[in-house]
Amino acid sequence: MVKTQRPRRRLRIVLAVVLALFVVGSAAAVAGTRLLSRRYEGAVERADLLPAAPPASAGAPAEPPKVSGPMNLLIVGSDSRTKGDPSDGRSDVVILIHIPKSTSKAYVISIPRDTYVPIATAGGGRGSRNKINAAYAWGGVPRLVQTLNQYGNIKVDWPVLVDFAGIRKLTDLVGGVDVTIDRRTVDSYRFLPENSPYPSAPCTDPQGRSRRCVVFAAGRQHLDGQLAEYYVRQRRGLPNDDIDRSKRHQQYLRALAEKIAAQNTLTDPRGLDRLVRTAAGMLTVDTHMPVQRLAFTLRGLRANDMTFMTLPIAENRNVPGVGAVMVPDAARSRELFAALREDNLEKYVRDNPPNDVRHGR
């Protein structure tokens, strides 16, 4: 049996769980050996998620994998664990995370799925505008990466595909999470069976039949795994539609991070093992992503080190052939991405207050 080393020799790794949970503002650290750390890394699925790199010049040294700040990670949420290929459907969750040079903070920027931007072409050029999640539907994660790189004039270093259907299992594993809700909402698109234990209200489905719809009461609410999934998926019935849903994603992720931190999982090796393996099972990372080294770099991140934002939106609009879209505020978006490129988002958030994710709509 491999024994855990003394603290001075302990390998502290955030490993797979941080790639799902540092998104959520957590930095759970795995106390164990290199042998055990490889077990966790082996649970993460891999695929080619980055666009094909241009051929290297003859004799030019290969660029080493990036493991330090500043760097940009792209979190793509899918409804089922896939490899991010075209035909996998559209992604409801697109989150850009900027890690500054100090690696002591993380800036979490939600990009609503209906954001109207130029979509990269199959050949990598700049194409016509559409909803940003169309890039994922048409070309998988690589095309979504190209689209964001072109739009923000940035470089996504590492994309991570997260199965957000795993929210239920992960939430139940930590005993549920608590969120504060500002106002009562009814999800008119979420129908419950008659014997459901969750709060509901009378509603009507598109066929005119009487149904029961999910209700979230105002105030502090405890969410188990199923209710958490309902909560982060609600869109209809929220004052600002997809923007409020993005904030709910951020609120839930922070609440989950805080719950994990409060449980002090480092003192419970079995619980930590289940947590990390569950998180790893939600992830697909790029074939070349150095998971262990990245996790070690980000081992100090905690919920309080995360700043949450949403891409500035100017207006909602209906576009023929595309549907309802969210048009970015061009000037403010340029300012945001300029600050990101210059690794100076700290100044940006002083002038543009971030999202308060201690409560949600």
Contacts in CASP RR format, 6 or more apart in sequence:
PFRMAT RR
TARGET T0000
AUTHOR 0000-0000-0000
METHOD contacts of the structure
MODEL  1
MVKTQRPRRRLRIVLAVVLALFVVGSAAAVAGTRLLSRRYEGAVERADLL
PAAPPASAGAPAEPPKVSGPMNLLIVGSDSRTKGDPSDGRSDVVILIHIP
KSTSKAYVISIPRDTYVPIATAGGGRGSRNKINAAYAWGGVPRLVQTLNQ
YGNIKVDWPVLVDFAGIRKLTDLVGGVDVTIDRRTVDSYRFLPENSPYPS
APCTDPQGRSRRCVVFAAGRQHLDGQLAEYYVRQRRGLPNDDIDRSKRHQ
QYLRALAEKIAAQNTLTDPRGLDRLVRTAAGMLTVDTHMPVQRLAFTLRG
LRANDMTFMTLPIAENRNVPGVGAVMVPDAARSRELFAALREDNLEKYVR
DNPPNDVRHGR
2 33 0 8 1.000
2 35 0 8 1.000
2 36 0 8 1.000
4 10 0 8 1.000
4 31 0 8 1.000
4 32 0 8 1.000
4 33 0 8 1.000
4 269 0 8 1.000
5 11 0 8 1.000
5 32 0 8 1.000
5 33 0 8 1.000
10 31 0 8 1.000
10 32 0 8 1.000
11 30 0 8 1.000
11 31 0 8 1.000
11 32 0 8 1.000
11 33 0 8 1.000
11 34 0 8 1.000
11 37 0 8 1.000
12 29 0 8 1.000
12 30 0 8 1.000
12 31 0 8 1.000
12 296 0 8 1.000
12 299 0 8 1.000
13 29 0 8 1.000
13 30 0 8 1.000
13 32 0 8 1.000
13 37 0 8 1.000
13 40 0 8 1.000
13 292 0 8 1.000
13 295 0 8 1.000
13 296 0 8 1.000
13 299 0 8 1.000
14 21 0 8 1.000
14 22 0 8 1.000
14 27 0 8 1.000
14 28 0 8 1.000
14 29 0 8 1.000
14 30 0 8 1.000
14 295 0 8 1.000
14 296 0 8 1.000
14 298 0 8 1.000
14 299 0 8 1.000
14 300 0 8 1.000
14 301 0 8 1.000
15 30 0 8 1.000
15 37 0 8 1.000
15 40 0 8 1.000
15 41 0 8 1.000
15 276 0 8 1.000
15 280 0 8 1.000
15 291 0 8 1.000
15 292 0 8 1.000
15 295 0 8 1.000
16 40 0 8 1.000
16 41 0 8 1.000
16 43 0 8 1.000
16 44 0 8 1.000
16 276 0 8 1.000
16 277 0 8 1.000
16 279 0 8 1.000
16 280 0 8 1.000
16 281 0 8 1.000
16 283 0 8 1.000
16 291 0 8 1.000
16 295 0 8 1.000
17 26 0 8 1.000
17 28 0 8 1.000
17 30 0 8 1.000
17 40 0 8 1.000
17 275 0 8 1.000
17 276 0 8 1.000
17 279 0 8 1.000
17 280 0 8 1.000
18 26 0 8 1.000
18 27 0 8 1.000
18 28 0 8 1.000
18 294 0 8 1.000
18 295 0 8 1.000
18 298 0 8 1.000
18 299 0 8 1.000
18 301 0 8 1.000
19 44 0 8 1.000
19 160 0 8 1.000
19 279 0 8 1.000
19 283 0 8 1.000
19 285 0 8 1.000
19 291 0 8 1.000
19 294 0 8 1.000
19 295 0 8 1.000
20 160 0 8 1.000
20 162 0 8 1.000
20 170 0 8 1.000
20 279 0 8 1.000
20 280 0 8 1.000
20 282 0 8 1.000
20 283 0 8 1.000
21 27 0 8 1.000
21 28 0 8 1.000
21 253 0 8 1.000
21 256 0 8 1.000
21 257 0 8 1.000
21 260 0 8 1.000
21 279 0 8 1.000
22 97 0 8 1.000
22 106 0 8 1.000
22 298 0 8 1.000
22 301 0 8 1.000
23 75 0 8 1.000
23 95 0 8 1.000
23 97 0 8 1.000
23 108 0 8 1.000
23 160 0 8 1.000
23 162 0 8 1.000
23 253 0 8 1.000
24 252 0 8 1.000
24 253 0 8 1.000
24 254 0 8 1.000
24 256 0 8 1.000
24 257 0 8 1.000
24 303 0 8 1.000
25 106 0 8 1.000
25 108 0 8 1.000
25 253 0 8 1.000
25 254 0 8 1.000
25 257 0 8 1.000
25 301 0 8 1.000
25 302 0 8 1.000
25 303 0 8 1.000
25 305 0 8 1.000
25 306 0 8 1.000
26 256 0 8 1.000
26 257 0 8 1.000
26 260 0 8 1.000
26 261 0 8 1.000
26 301 0 8 1.000
26 302 0 8 1.000
26 303 0 8 1.000
27 298 0 8 1.000
27 299 0 8 1.000
27 300 0 8 1.000
27 301 0 8 1.000
27 302 0 8 1.000
27 305 0 8 1.000
28 260 0 8 1.000
28 261 0 8 1.000
28 265 0 8 1.000
28 266 0 8 1.000
28 272 0 8 1.000
28 275 0 8 1.000
28 276 0 8 1.000
29 266 0 8 1.000
29 299 0 8 1.000
29 300 0 8 1.000
30 36 0 8 1.000
30 37 0 8 1.000
30 40 0 8 1.000
30 272 0 8 1.000
30 276 0 8 1.000
31 266 0 8 1.000
31 269 0 8 1.000
31 272 0 8 1.000
37 292 0 8 1.000
38 292 0 8 1.000
40 276 0 8 1.000
40 277 0 8 1.000
40 280 0 8 1.000
41 280 0 8 1.000
41 291 0 8 1.000
41 292 0 8 1.000
42 280 0 8 1.000
43 276 0 8 1.000
43 277 0 8 1.000
43 280 0 8 1.000
43 281 0 8 1.000
44 280 0 8 1.000
44 281 0 8 1.000
44 283 0 8 1.000
44 284 0 8 1.000
44 285 0 8 1.000
44 291 0 8 1.000
45 81 0 8 1.000
45 83 0 8 1.000
45 281 0 8 1.000
45 283 0 8 1.000
45 284 0 8 1.000
45 285 0 8 1.000
46 284 0 8 1.000
46 285 0 8 1.000
46 286 0 8 1.000
46 287 0 8 1.000
46 289 0 8 1.000
47 83 0 8 1.000
47 84 0 8 1.000
47 85 0 8 1.000
47 141 0 8 1.000
47 161 0 8 1.000
47 284 0 8 1.000
47 285 0 8 1.000
47 286 0 8 1.000
47 287 0 8 1.000
48 142 0 8 1.000
48 286 0 8 1.000
48 287 0 8 1.000
49 84 0 8 1.000
49 141 0 8 1.000
49 142 0 8 1.000
49 145 0 8 1.000
49 159 0 8 1.000
49 160 0 8 1.000
49 161 0 8 1.000
49 284 0 8 1.000
49 285 0 8 1.000
49 286 0 8 1.000
49 287 0 8 1.000
50 141 0 8 1.000
50 142 0 8 1.000
50 145 0 8 1.000
50 156 0 8 1.000
50 158 0 8 1.000
50 159 0 8 1.000
50 286 0 8 1.000
50 288 0 8 1.000
51 124 0 8 1.000
51 142 0 8 1.000
51 143 0 8 1.000
51 145 0 8 1.000
51 146 0 8 1.000
52 142 0 8 1.000
56 62 0 8 1.000
65 288 0 8 1.000
65 289 0 8 1.000
65 290 0 8 1.000
65 293 0 8 1.000
66 157 0 8 1.000
66 158 0 8 1.000
67 290 0 8 1.000
67 293 0 8 1.000
67 294 0 8 1.000
67 297 0 8 1.000
68 101 0 8 1.000
68 103 0 8 1.000
68 297 0 8 1.000
69 99 0 8 1.000
69 100 0 8 1.000
69 101 0 8 1.000
69 102 0 8 1.000
69 103 0 8 1.000
69 297 0 8 1.000
70 98 0 8 1.000
70 99 0 8 1.000
70 100 0 8 1.000
70 101 0 8 1.000
70 343 0 8 1.000
71 98 0 8 1.000
71 99 0 8 1.000
71 157 0 8 1.000
71 158 0 8 1.000
72 96 0 8 1.000
72 97 0 8 1.000
72 98 0 8 1.000
72 99 0 8 1.000
72 154 0 8 1.000
72 155 0 8 1.000
72 156 0 8 1.000
72 157 0 8 1.000
72 158 0 8 1.000
72 340 0 8 1.000
73 96 0 8 1.000
73 97 0 8 1.000
73 99 0 8 1.000
73 156 0 8 1.000
73 157 0 8 1.000
73 158 0 8 1.000
73 159 0 8 1.000
73 160 0 8 1.000
74 94 0 8 1.000
74 95 0 8 1.000
74 96 0 8 1.000
74 97 0 8 1.000
74 141 0 8 1.000
74 144 0 8 1.000
74 145 0 8 1.000
74 148 0 8 1.000
74 156 0 8 1.000
74 158 0 8 1.000
74 159 0 8 1.000
74 160 0 8 1.000
75 93 0 8 1.000
75 94 0 8 1.000
75 95 0 8 1.000
75 96 0 8 1.000
75 97 0 8 1.000
75 159 0 8 1.000
75 160 0 8 1.000
75 162 0 8 1.000
76 84 0 8 1.000
76 91 0 8 1.000
76 93 0 8 1.000
76 94 0 8 1.000
76 136 0 8 1.000
76 141 0 8 1.000
76 144 0 8 1.000
76 159 0 8 1.000
76 160 0 8 1.000
76 161 0 8 1.000
76 162 0 8 1.000
77 91 0 8 1.000
77 92 0 8 1.000
77 93 0 8 1.000
77 94 0 8 1.000
77 161 0 8 1.000
77 162 0 8 1.000
77 163 0 8 1.000
77 164 0 8 1.000
78 84 0 8 1.000
78 88 0 8 1.000
78 89 0 8 1.000
78 91 0 8 1.000
78 161 0 8 1.000
78 162 0 8 1.000
78 163 0 8 1.000
78 164 0 8 1.000
79 89 0 8 1.000
79 92 0 8 1.000
79 163 0 8 1.000
79 164 0 8 1.000
79 165 0 8 1.000
80 88 0 8 1.000
80 163 0 8 1.000
80 165 0 8 1.000
81 161 0 8 1.000
81 163 0 8 1.000
81 165 0 8 1.000
81 281 0 8 1.000
81 282 0 8 1.000
81 284 0 8 1.000
82 88 0 8 1.000
82 161 0 8 1.000
82 284 0 8 1.000
83 161 0 8 1.000
83 284 0 8 1.000
84 136 0 8 1.000
84 140 0 8 1.000
84 141 0 8 1.000
84 161 0 8 1.000
84 284 0 8 1.000
85 139 0 8 1.000
85 140 0 8 1.000
86 137 0 8 1.000
86 138 0 8 1.000
86 139 0 8 1.000
86 140 0 8 1.000
86 143 0 8 1.000
87 137 0 8 1.000
88 136 0 8 1.000
88 137 0 8 1.000
88 140 0 8 1.000
89 136 0 8 1.000
89 137 0 8 1.000
90 113 0 8 1.000
90 131 0 8 1.000
90 133 0 8 1.000
90 134 0 8 1.000
90 136 0 8 1.000
90 137 0 8 1.000
91 113 0 8 1.000
91 133 0 8 1.000
91 136 0 8 1.000
91 144 0 8 1.000
92 113 0 8 1.000
92 133 0 8 1.000
92 164 0 8 1.000
92 233 0 8 1.000
93 113 0 8 1.000
93 162 0 8 1.000
93 164 0 8 1.000
93 249 0 8 1.000
94 110 0 8 1.000
94 111 0 8 1.000
94 112 0 8 1.000
94 113 0 8 1.000
94 115 0 8 1.000
94 132 0 8 1.000
94 133 0 8 1.000
94 136 0 8 1.000
94 144 0 8 1.000
95 108 0 8 1.000
95 109 0 8 1.000
95 110 0 8 1.000
95 111 0 8 1.000
95 249 0 8 1.000
96 108 0 8 1.000
96 109 0 8 1.000
96 111 0 8 1.000
96 148 0 8 1.000
96 156 0 8 1.000
97 106 0 8 1.000
97 107 0 8 1.000
97 108 0 8 1.000
97 109 0 8 1.000
98 106 0 8 1.000
98 107 0 8 1.000
98 109 0 8 1.000
98 340 0 8 1.000
98 343 0 8 1.000
98 345 0 8 1.000
99 105 0 8 1.000
99 106 0 8 1.000
99 298 0 8 1.000
100 107 0 8 1.000
100 343 0 8 1.000
100 345 0 8 1.000
100 346 0 8 1.000
101 343 0 8 1.000
103 297 0 8 1.000
103 298 0 8 1.000
103 301 0 8 1.000
104 300 0 8 1.000
104 301 0 8 1.000
104 305 0 8 1.000
105 301 0 8 1.000
105 305 0 8 1.000
105 306 0 8 1.000
105 307 0 8 1.000
105 346 0 8 1.000
106 298 0 8 1.000
106 301 0 8 1.000
106 305 0 8 1.000
106 306 0 8 1.000
106 307 0 8 1.000
107 306 0 8 1.000
107 307 0 8 1.000
107 309 0 8 1.000
107 340 0 8 1.000
107 345 0 8 1.000
107 349 0 8 1.000
108 250 0 8 1.000
108 253 0 8 1.000
108 306 0 8 1.000
108 307 0 8 1.000
108 308 0 8 1.000
108 309 0 8 1.000
109 309 0 8 1.000
109 310 0 8 1.000
109 311 0 8 1.000
109 336 0 8 1.000
110 246 0 8 1.000
110 247 0 8 1.000
110 249 0 8 1.000
110 250 0 8 1.000
110 308 0 8 1.000
110 309 0 8 1.000
110 310 0 8 1.000
110 311 0 8 1.000
111 132 0 8 1.000
111 148 0 8 1.000
111 246 0 8 1.000
111 310 0 8 1.000
111 311 0 8 1.000
112 132 0 8 1.000
112 242 0 8 1.000
112 243 0 8 1.000
112 245 0 8 1.000
112 246 0 8 1.000
112 310 0 8 1.000
112 311 0 8 1.000
112 313 0 8 1.000
112 326 0 8 1.000
113 131 0 8 1.000
113 132 0 8 1.000
113 133 0 8 1.000
113 242 0 8 1.000
114 131 0 8 1.000
114 132 0 8 1.000
114 133 0 8 1.000
114 242 0 8 1.000
114 324 0 8 1.000
114 325 0 8 1.000
114 326 0 8 1.000
115 131 0 8 1.000
115 132 0 8 1.000
115 311 0 8 1.000
115 313 0 8 1.000
115 325 0 8 1.000
115 326 0 8 1.000
115 328 0 8 1.000
116 129 0 8 1.000
116 130 0 8 1.000
116 131 0 8 1.000
116 132 0 8 1.000
116 317 0 8 1.000
116 319 0 8 1.000
116 322 0 8 1.000
116 325 0 8 1.000
116 326 0 8 1.000
116 327 0 8 1.000
116 328 0 8 1.000
117 129 0 8 1.000
117 130 0 8 1.000
117 132 0 8 1.000
117 147 0 8 1.000
117 151 0 8 1.000
117 328 0 8 1.000
118 126 0 8 1.000
118 127 0 8 1.000
118 128 0 8 1.000
118 129 0 8 1.000
118 147 0 8 1.000
118 150 0 8 1.000
118 151 0 8 1.000
119 127 0 8 1.000
119 128 0 8 1.000
119 129 0 8 1.000
119 130 0 8 1.000
119 132 0 8 1.000
119 134 0 8 1.000
119 135 0 8 1.000
119 138 0 8 1.000
119 143 0 8 1.000
119 147 0 8 1.000
120 126 0 8 1.000
120 127 0 8 1.000
120 135 0 8 1.000
120 143 0 8 1.000
120 146 0 8 1.000
120 147 0 8 1.000
120 149 0 8 1.000
120 150 0 8 1.000
121 127 0 8 1.000
122 138 0 8 1.000
122 139 0 8 1.000
122 143 0 8 1.000
124 143 0 8 1.000
124 146 0 8 1.000
125 146 0 8 1.000
125 150 0 8 1.000
126 150 0 8 1.000
129 322 0 8 1.000
130 322 0 8 1.000
131 322 0 8 1.000
131 325 0 8 1.000
132 144 0 8 1.000
132 147 0 8 1.000
132 148 0 8 1.000
133 144 0 8 1.000
135 143 0 8 1.000
135 144 0 8 1.000
135 146 0 8 1.000
135 147 0 8 1.000
136 143 0 8 1.000
136 144 0 8 1.000
141 159 0 8 1.000
141 161 0 8 1.000
144 159 0 8 1.000
145 156 0 8 1.000
145 159 0 8 1.000
148 154 0 8 1.000
148 156 0 8 1.000
149 155 0 8 1.000
149 156 0 8 1.000
151 337 0 8 1.000
152 333 0 8 1.000
152 337 0 8 1.000
152 340 0 8 1.000
153 337 0 8 1.000
153 341 0 8 1.000
154 337 0 8 1.000
154 340 0 8 1.000
154 341 0 8 1.000
158 285 0 8 1.000
158 286 0 8 1.000
158 289 0 8 1.000
158 294 0 8 1.000
159 285 0 8 1.000
159 286 0 8 1.000
160 283 0 8 1.000
160 284 0 8 1.000
160 285 0 8 1.000
160 289 0 8 1.000
161 283 0 8 1.000
161 284 0 8 1.000
161 285 0 8 1.000
162 282 0 8 1.000
162 283 0 8 1.000
163 281 0 8 1.000
163 282 0 8 1.000
163 283 0 8 1.000
164 232 0 8 1.000
164 282 0 8 1.000
165 229 0 8 1.000
166 278 0 8 1.000
166 282 0 8 1.000
167 225 0 8 1.000
167 228 0 8 1.000
167 229 0 8 1.000
167 232 0 8 1.000
167 252 0 8 1.000
168 225 0 8 1.000
168 226 0 8 1.000
168 228 0 8 1.000
168 229 0 8 1.000
169 225 0 8 1.000
169 278 0 8 1.000
170 225 0 8 1.000
170 256 0 8 1.000
170 275 0 8 1.000
170 278 0 8 1.000
170 279 0 8 1.000
170 282 0 8 1.000
171 177 0 8 1.000
171 223 0 8 1.000
171 224 0 8 1.000
171 225 0 8 1.000
171 228 0 8 1.000
171 229 0 8 1.000
171 256 0 8 1.000
172 224 0 8 1.000
172 225 0 8 1.000
173 274 0 8 1.000
173 275 0 8 1.000
173 278 0 8 1.000
174 256 0 8 1.000
174 259 0 8 1.000
174 260 0 8 1.000
174 263 0 8 1.000
174 275 0 8 1.000
175 224 0 8 1.000
175 259 0 8 1.000
176 222 0 8 1.000
176 223 0 8 1.000
176 224 0 8 1.000
176 225 0 8 1.000
176 228 0 8 1.000
176 259 0 8 1.000
177 222 0 8 1.000
177 223 0 8 1.000
177 228 0 8 1.000
177 252 0 8 1.000
177 255 0 8 1.000
177 256 0 8 1.000
177 259 0 8 1.000
178 220 0 8 1.000
178 221 0 8 1.000
178 222 0 8 1.000
178 223 0 8 1.000
178 255 0 8 1.000
178 259 0 8 1.000
179 220 0 8 1.000
179 221 0 8 1.000
179 223 0 8 1.000
179 231 0 8 1.000
179 251 0 8 1.000
179 252 0 8 1.000
179 255 0 8 1.000
179 359 0 8 1.000
179 360 0 8 1.000
180 219 0 8 1.000
180 220 0 8 1.000
180 221 0 8 1.000
180 358 0 8 1.000
180 359 0 8 1.000
180 360 0 8 1.000
181 216 0 8 1.000
181 217 0 8 1.000
181 218 0 8 1.000
181 219 0 8 1.000
181 220 0 8 1.000
181 221 0 8 1.000
181 359 0 8 1.000
181 360 0 8 1.000
181 361 0 8 1.000
182 218 0 8 1.000
182 219 0 8 1.000
182 359 0 8 1.000
182 360 0 8 1.000
182 361 0 8 1.000
183 218 0 8 1.000
183 361 0 8 1.000
184 215 0 8 1.000
184 216 0 8 1.000
184 217 0 8 1.000
184 218 0 8 1.000
185 215 0 8 1.000
185 216 0 8 1.000
185 234 0 8 1.000
185 237 0 8 1.000
185 238 0 8 1.000
185 361 0 8 1.000
186 201 0 8 1.000
186 203 0 8 1.000
186 213 0 8 1.000
186 214 0 8 1.000
186 215 0 8 1.000
186 237 0 8 1.000
187 213 0 8 1.000
187 214 0 8 1.000
187 215 0 8 1.000
187 216 0 8 1.000
187 230 0 8 1.000
187 234 0 8 1.000
187 236 0 8 1.000
187 237 0 8 1.000
188 203 0 8 1.000
188 213 0 8 1.000
188 236 0 8 1.000
188 237 0 8 1.000
189 213 0 8 1.000
189 234 0 8 1.000
189 235 0 8 1.000
189 236 0 8 1.000
190 213 0 8 1.000
190 214 0 8 1.000
190 230 0 8 1.000
190 233 0 8 1.000
190 234 0 8 1.000
191 203 0 8 1.000
191 205 0 8 1.000
191 211 0 8 1.000
191 212 0 8 1.000
191 213 0 8 1.000
192 198 0 8 1.000
192 200 0 8 1.000
192 211 0 8 1.000
192 212 0 8 1.000
192 213 0 8 1.000
192 214 0 8 1.000
193 212 0 8 1.000
194 212 0 8 1.000
196 212 0 8 1.000
198 214 0 8 1.000
198 226 0 8 1.000
198 227 0 8 1.000
198 230 0 8 1.000
199 214 0 8 1.000
199 215 0 8 1.000
199 216 0 8 1.000
199 217 0 8 1.000
200 212 0 8 1.000
200 213 0 8 1.000
200 214 0 8 1.000
200 215 0 8 1.000
201 212 0 8 1.000
201 213 0 8 1.000
201 215 0 8 1.000
202 210 0 8 1.000
202 211 0 8 1.000
202 212 0 8 1.000
202 213 0 8 1.000
203 210 0 8 1.000
203 211 0 8 1.000
203 212 0 8 1.000
203 213 0 8 1.000
204 210 0 8 1.000
204 211 0 8 1.000
205 211 0 8 1.000
214 230 0 8 1.000
214 234 0 8 1.000
216 231 0 8 1.000
216 234 0 8 1.000
223 231 0 8 1.000
223 252 0 8 1.000
228 252 0 8 1.000
231 248 0 8 1.000
231 252 0 8 1.000
232 245 0 8 1.000
232 248 0 8 1.000
232 249 0 8 1.000
232 252 0 8 1.000
233 245 0 8 1.000
234 245 0 8 1.000
234 248 0 8 1.000
235 241 0 8 1.000
235 242 0 8 1.000
235 245 0 8 1.000
238 244 0 8 1.000
238 245 0 8 1.000
238 248 0 8 1.000
238 361 0 8 1.000
239 361 0 8 1.000
240 361 0 8 1.000
241 316 0 8 1.000
242 326 0 8 1.000
243 310 0 8 1.000
243 313 0 8 1.000
243 326 0 8 1.000
244 360 0 8 1.000
244 361 0 8 1.000
246 310 0 8 1.000
247 308 0 8 1.000
247 310 0 8 1.000
247 355 0 8 1.000
247 357 0 8 1.000
247 360 0 8 1.000
247 361 0 8 1.000
248 360 0 8 1.000
248 361 0 8 1.000
250 308 0 8 1.000
250 355 0 8 1.000
250 357 0 8 1.000
251 357 0 8 1.000
251 358 0 8 1.000
251 359 0 8 1.000
251 360 0 8 1.000
254 303 0 8 1.000
254 306 0 8 1.000
254 308 0 8 1.000
254 357 0 8 1.000
254 358 0 8 1.000
257 302 0 8 1.000
257 303 0 8 1.000
257 306 0 8 1.000
258 303 0 8 1.000
260 275 0 8 1.000
261 302 0 8 1.000
261 303 0 8 1.000
265 271 0 8 1.000
265 272 0 8 1.000
265 275 0 8 1.000
266 272 0 8 1.000
285 291 0 8 1.000
307 345 0 8 1.000
307 349 0 8 1.000
307 354 0 8 1.000
308 354 0 8 1.000
308 355 0 8 1.000
308 357 0 8 1.000
309 336 0 8 1.000
309 349 0 8 1.000
309 352 0 8 1.000
309 354 0 8 1.000
309 355 0 8 1.000
310 355 0 8 1.000
311 328 0 8 1.000
311 333 0 8 1.000
311 336 0 8 1.000
312 328 0 8 1.000
312 329 0 8 1.000
312 332 0 8 1.000
312 333 0 8 1.000
312 336 0 8 1.000
312 352 0 8 1.000
313 326 0 8 1.000
313 327 0 8 1.000
313 328 0 8 1.000
313 329 0 8 1.000
314 327 0 8 1.000
314 328 0 8 1.000
314 329 0 8 1.000
314 330 0 8 1.000
315 326 0 8 1.000
315 327 0 8 1.000
316 324 0 8 1.000
316 325 0 8 1.000
316 326 0 8 1.000
316 327 0 8 1.000
317 324 0 8 1.000
317 325 0 8 1.000
317 326 0 8 1.000
317 327 0 8 1.000
318 324 0 8 1.000
318 325 0 8 1.000
319 325 0 8 1.000
332 352 0 8 1.000
335 348 0 8 1.000
335 352 0 8 1.000
336 348 0 8 1.000
336 352 0 8 1.000
339 345 0 8 1.000
339 347 0 8 1.000
339 348 0 8 1.000
END
